[in-house]
């Protein structure tokens, strides 16, 4: 049986998330040496599990109202953005070094060619790509508007953009499902009032 901490934290899920995190790390390391091994590990499956867990957590939050939705979003932002911002800045200032290192590496997985292309895309429109990444909106930009926007600077952060989109639409989806349908505009507005601003 799942054991909850005082803050309704599910310890078993924390352990499961740790396993998924190491699965992702192992997959990325494997791709550095062999596409075949990387494909076999299929670390995207771990990312999908993370997304499913996020769906469970936020749905439980919204239905139990243990915490205001706005407060939850603020807490997530302060938890994720500082580390993300550091990684983003480091990636930006080392783009040239990354390109040189990949091009000069003694081994060249097929993905290296893709990464070189993504770095070139980032450098060609760096202010725009940086702004998209800074706001975590890079996953919403169509390919025809900004090429490969979700992967150019910090490719591993593509899932954070997807997660942010889910957090934004989750309240409306939960309310509409609980009310038995998509309803009218009043239902959609009620979702934001119910979960964003009051208990």
Secondary structure, DSSP 8 states (H G I E B T S, - for coil): ---B-TT--BHHHHHHHHHHHHHHHHHHHHHHH-HHHHHHH-THHHHHHHHHHHHHHHHHHHHHTSS-HHHHHHHHHHHHHHHHHHHHHHHHHTHHHHHHHHHH-S---HHHHHHHHHHHHHHHTHHHHHHHHHTT-GGGS-TTTSTTTTTTTTGGGHHHHHHHHHHHHHHHHHHHHHTTS---HHHHHHHHIIIII--
